[in-house]
Structure formats: C-alpha cells, structure tokens
Amino acid sequence: MMDSLYLSGWGALGVTLFMFIPFVAVFLYIIFKKSFSGAKPADTAHSKYVTAEWMWLGFVTLVFVLVNVVSIGYMPTVATAKAEASGHDIPTYSFEAQSWAYDLPDMAIKVGKPVRFSGKSLDTMHGFALYHPDGDVLFTMMLMPGMSEPTSLVHTFKEPGTYTIRCLEYCGLSHHEMRDELIVSR
C-alpha cells in the first residue's frame, strides 16, 4: 500500500485529492449558501469561524506531518545512511559525465547487494537518473562541475534487468542523446 502511495503519480494524486476535495466542498457550500441567503453580511459570531479555522488548520498540519514522516523511509539519502550503517563493504560504481556521454565502469551489479553510485561532471551540470526497466525513476543525482567530492548515493536493486540512465539536467544541444544502460543480474 505505501509503495503505491509514494512510488507512483497516482499516490501523489490521491493525497492531493484527499486534501483538496474537503476544501472545495466547504468552499462550494459557503458560496452556495451565500448565493441564496442574501448579500448582506452574515450574523454568525466570529468566534464560531475561528474554531472551524483552527480545526481545519490542525487537520491539514496533522496530515502534512504524517505524510512526511511516513515518506522518510522512501528517501534515497535514508537508504544510503542505512546501507552505510550496516557495516557491510559496499562496492563503488564510479563514473564521470561529460557532454554528452557517461564514462561508466565495466562492473557487475547484482540484485540484493547495495552499490554506491559515485559520479562527477567534467564540464557542465549533468544529471544521472536511473530508470527501472518498466520506466519508473529509481533515483536521480545532480552532478556539478568543480566539486571536490563526487556526488554519491547507495542503492540496492530488487530485480534484474536492463536499467536506463538519462541526464535530467539540460547540458547542451545533444542533451536528449545523453543516455546509457546498466545491466543488473542475479
């Protein structure tokens, strides 16, 4: 359930509608009621509205905090920290990006084993986006030129297959051709 909420666009749409529909319902109720009750100011005490405003603000804040707390486990940086804290030796997949290609190492990557992706840009801003074979984005990294340390992230593959790598930072005329593949095996 949580994977579909955080790893798909439908989950984001569902959360948005969960917050948006009650707001629209209250908004339309007020507009509809005001349209038929006359244009004069309401006789309702202001304190009644203040209570409703605080209840709505509390509800929105609670949902916001809950969604963010639950989503922490899906952040790539948290997965990186957990893998590093495990004490296991994590192989490093070092690569470089330059207009308009990646220089990827010839390294076997296995399912279920964490791998540290460590990349640098040699010329301009580049992205390193890794796509699952079904088209979902697994993670992205921004590669900035001139950095003393490479951008680094740990990822553990769950399925074998051919994964696509694409640059998601516009890097010039042939940016659209900056792509490569990564093969993950059992």
N, C-alpha and C positions, 0 to 999 in steps of 0.2 A: 504494500500500500504506500509506504513512504517513498519507495523508489519511484513510483509513478508520479508522485506529487512533486518531487524535486528534480527528476531527471527527464521531464518532458514538458513541452509547452502547454499541454492540457492541464497539468498540475498547477502551473502558474495562472492559467485562465480560471481554473476553479477557485483558487484563493482570491483572485481579483473579484470574481462574481460574488463570492461569499461576503466580501466587504462592500461591494458596490450595490447589490440588489436591496439590502435593507435601507441604505441611504436613499436610493431612488424611490423606494416605496414611501418612506416618510416624506420626502420632498414632494412627491405627487399627491399624497394625502393632504399636505398643507396647501398646495396650490389649488387642488380640487375644492377643499373646504372653504378657502378664502374666496374662490370664484362665486360660490353660491350663498355665502353668508353676508356679503356686502363688502364695500371697500373701506369701511371705517376701521379704525384701529381695534385690535382685539381687547376684550375686557379681562382676559386671563392674567392672573398675577405673574409678575416677572419671576418670582421665586420658583414657580412651577416649571418654567422653562430652564432655569438654572439647574435644577435637579436632573432633568432629562439630558441636558448638555453634558453634565458630569458623568452620567451613566453611559452615554454614548462614547465619550472620550475614554472612559475606563475600559469599555469593551474593546474599542479599537486598539488601545495600548496593550491590553492583555493578548489579543490575537497576534499583534505585531511581535511581541516578545516571544510568545510560544512558537510561532513560525520560525523566527530567527534562531532560537535555542535548539529546536529540533534540526534545523538545517546545518548546524555546525559540523556534524559528522560527515556531511557531503562535500565539505570544502577540501580542495586538493592540499592546501597547506596543513590541515589537520591530519590527513592521511600521510603526508610526508613526516610530520612530527611523530606519529605513531610508529611508522616503519623505522625511523631512526632510534626511537626509544626501545625497540625490540632487542637491540644488541646484535642483530644478525649482520653479516657482511653484505652490503648492498653494492652490486656491480654498477659502475657508472657508464652511461651511454653518452659520451662526449661528442658534440657536433658543433659545426660552425655554419653560419648563414652569411651569404653574400649575394649581391644582385646576380642573378635571380635563381639561386640554387642552394641546396643544403649539401654540406660535405658530411655524410653520415658514415659512421664506422660499420665495418662488417662484423657484427656481433650477434650471437644467437640470443634471442629473448624467449623465455619460457613462461608458460601460463602458471600463475600462482606464486611466482617469485618476484619480489619487489625489484625495480630497476630505477636508478637515479638518472633522470634526463638532465644533462648539463650542457647549456648552449651559450654561444657568444655570437655577436654580429660583428663582421669585419668592416662594414662600410656604412650602413644606414639602419634605421629602425626596421626590424623584421618581427614577424610573429611565428610561433611554432604551435600550430593547432593539430591535435591528434584526433582523428575521427575513427570511430568504431566501424567495422565493415558494413553495418546497417545504416550508417550515415550520421549517427549521433556524435556530438562533440564530447570527447572524454575529458580533455583539459586543454588549456592554452597557456603559452608562455610568451612574454614580451622580451625580445632580445634587443638591447640598446647598445650602440657602439660606444667604445671608450670606457666601459665598466671594468673595474679591476678584478671583480669576481664574476664568473658566469652565472646566468640565471639557472636555478636548479629546482627540481621537483621530483618526488618519488611517486611512482605509480606501479600498481600490481594489476596485471592483466588477468581477466577472469575467463576469457575464451580465446582459442587460437583463431588465426585468420590473417588477412592482409589488411592492415590499417593504413589509412591515407593521412599524409602530413601536408598541411597547406599553410601558407603565410596569410595571416589575417590583418597585417599592418601594411597599408599601401606603401610600396617601396619603389615605385617607378613604372615605366611603360610595360614591362613584361611581368608585373606582379601576379597577374592571373595565371601565369605559367609556372609559378614557384610552388611546386608540389613534388612529393616523393611518396614512397611506400615503405612500410615497416612490416616485416613478417614475424608473427608470433606463433610458436609451435608448442606442442605438448611436451 
